[in-house]
Amino acid sequence: MGLLDWFRRRRDAEPDIIPLPALRPPESPFWCEAVRIDDRGLTATRDRGPELRLEFQNIQRVAIRTTDEGPGVEDVFWVLSAGDQHCLIPHGAEGESELFDRLLKLPGFDNQAMIAAMTCTENAEFECWSCLRPSS
């Protein structure tokens, strides 16, 4: 088989199917390094760049995301969702203990989901609270 035969066969072969990119890139959460809490909400901050403000009354979902990348890198994150805003707060971030105290006051906060998340070493997400879920 010569080089020309290879090109002919290649040309006649079924084309590779390459998926089109998504029209909108997936929404990426706001990654913060610290969080400040006040009576009305929280402000997530980075060393550089913008801040994200979430009012507690607008938060619709609280989850904990875990990864299998620890213990050398951060592998546990709070995920707060309010509408189309999503904030990722690493476990141990400055202000996290104050945030944790406030989140525990949400009606129906699932402590068991939080415990399961804190003992997980795999890629997973545990829903701790949702405004759509009835409180217990």
C-alpha positions as CSV (number, residue, x, y, z in Angstrom):
1,M,0.0,0.0,0.0
2,G,1.4,3.3,-1.1
3,L,1.0,6.7,0.4
4,L,-1.6,7.6,-2.2
5,D,-3.7,4.6,-1.3
6,W,-3.6,5.6,2.4
7,F,-4.9,9.1,1.5
8,R,-7.6,7.7,-0.8
9,R,-8.8,5.3,2.0
10,R,-8.6,8.1,4.5
11,R,-10.7,10.4,2.3
12,D,-13.4,7.8,1.7
13,A,-13.6,6.8,5.4
14,E,-16.4,8.1,7.6
15,P,-15.6,11.5,9.0
16,D,-14.8,11.9,12.6
17,I,-17.7,13.3,14.5
18,I,-16.6,16.3,16.5
19,P,-19.2,17.7,18.8
20,L,-20.0,21.3,18.5
21,P,-19.0,23.4,21.4
22,A,-21.9,24.5,23.7
23,L,-23.5,27.8,22.7
24,R,-23.0,29.1,26.3
25,P,-20.0,28.0,28.4
26,P,-21.1,26.2,31.5
27,E,-21.7,28.5,34.4
28,S,-18.7,28.5,36.7
29,P,-19.1,29.3,40.3
30,F,-17.5,32.3,41.9
31,W,-14.4,30.9,43.7
32,C,-13.6,32.8,46.9
33,E,-10.8,32.8,49.3
34,A,-12.6,34.5,52.2
35,V,-16.1,35.3,53.3
36,R,-17.6,38.1,55.4
37,I,-20.9,37.6,57.1
38,D,-23.4,40.2,58.3
39,D,-27.0,40.2,59.4
40,R,-28.4,40.2,55.8
41,G,-25.9,38.1,53.9
42,L,-22.4,37.3,52.9
43,T,-19.7,38.8,50.8
44,A,-17.3,36.4,49.1
45,T,-13.9,37.9,48.3
46,R,-10.7,37.1,46.4
47,D,-7.3,38.5,46.9
48,R,-7.7,40.2,43.5
49,G,-10.8,40.8,41.4
50,P,-14.5,41.2,42.1
51,E,-16.5,40.4,45.1
52,L,-19.8,38.5,45.2
53,R,-22.7,39.5,47.4
54,L,-25.4,37.0,48.4
55,E,-28.3,37.9,50.6
56,F,-29.4,35.0,52.9
57,Q,-33.0,35.5,51.8
58,N,-32.0,34.8,48.2
59,I,-30.0,31.6,48.8
60,Q,-31.9,28.7,47.3
61,R,-29.5,25.8,47.9
62,V,-26.6,24.9,50.2
63,A,-24.4,21.9,49.3
64,I,-21.0,20.5,50.1
65,R,-18.8,19.4,47.1
66,T,-16.0,16.9,47.8
67,T,-13.2,15.8,45.5
68,D,-10.7,12.9,45.5
69,E,-7.7,15.3,45.3
70,G,-7.0,15.7,49.1
71,P,-5.2,15.9,51.4
72,G,-2.5,17.8,49.6
73,V,-5.0,20.3,48.1
74,E,-8.4,21.6,49.2
75,D,-11.0,18.9,48.6
76,V,-14.1,20.1,50.5
77,F,-16.1,23.2,49.4
78,W,-19.4,24.8,50.4
79,V,-21.6,25.5,47.3
80,L,-24.1,28.3,47.8
81,S,-26.6,29.0,45.0
82,A,-28.9,32.0,44.6
83,G,-30.6,32.2,41.2
84,D,-27.9,32.1,38.6
85,Q,-25.1,32.9,41.1
86,H,-23.1,30.1,42.6
87,C,-20.3,30.6,45.1
88,L,-17.7,28.0,46.0
89,I,-16.1,28.4,49.4
90,P,-13.2,26.2,50.4
91,H,-13.3,24.5,53.8
92,G,-11.1,26.4,56.1
93,A,-11.5,29.7,54.2
94,E,-11.3,32.9,56.3
95,G,-14.8,33.5,57.7
96,E,-16.0,29.9,57.1
97,S,-16.8,29.2,60.8
98,E,-19.1,32.3,60.9
99,L,-20.8,31.1,57.7
100,F,-21.2,27.6,59.1
101,D,-22.9,29.0,62.3
102,R,-25.3,30.9,60.1
103,L,-26.1,28.0,57.7
104,L,-26.9,25.8,60.7
105,K,-29.8,28.1,61.4
106,L,-31.5,27.4,58.1
107,P,-34.8,25.6,58.7
108,G,-34.3,21.9,57.8
109,F,-30.5,22.1,57.4
110,D,-29.5,18.4,56.9
111,N,-26.7,17.7,59.5
112,Q,-26.4,14.1,58.3
113,A,-25.6,15.2,54.7
114,M,-22.9,17.5,56.1
115,I,-21.4,14.7,58.2
116,A,-21.5,12.4,55.2
117,A,-19.7,15.0,53.1
118,M,-17.0,15.7,55.7
119,T,-16.1,12.0,55.7
120,C,-16.2,11.5,51.9
121,T,-13.0,11.1,49.9
122,E,-14.6,10.8,46.5
123,N,-16.0,13.3,43.9
124,A,-19.5,14.0,45.2
125,E,-22.0,16.7,46.1
126,F,-24.2,16.6,49.2
127,E,-27.2,18.8,49.4
128,C,-27.6,20.2,52.9
129,W,-30.4,22.6,52.4
130,S,-32.8,23.7,49.6
131,C,-35.6,26.2,49.7
132,L,-37.4,23.7,47.4
133,R,-37.2,20.8,50.0
134,P,-39.7,20.8,52.9
135,S,-38.1,21.5,56.2
136,S,-38.2,18.6,58.7
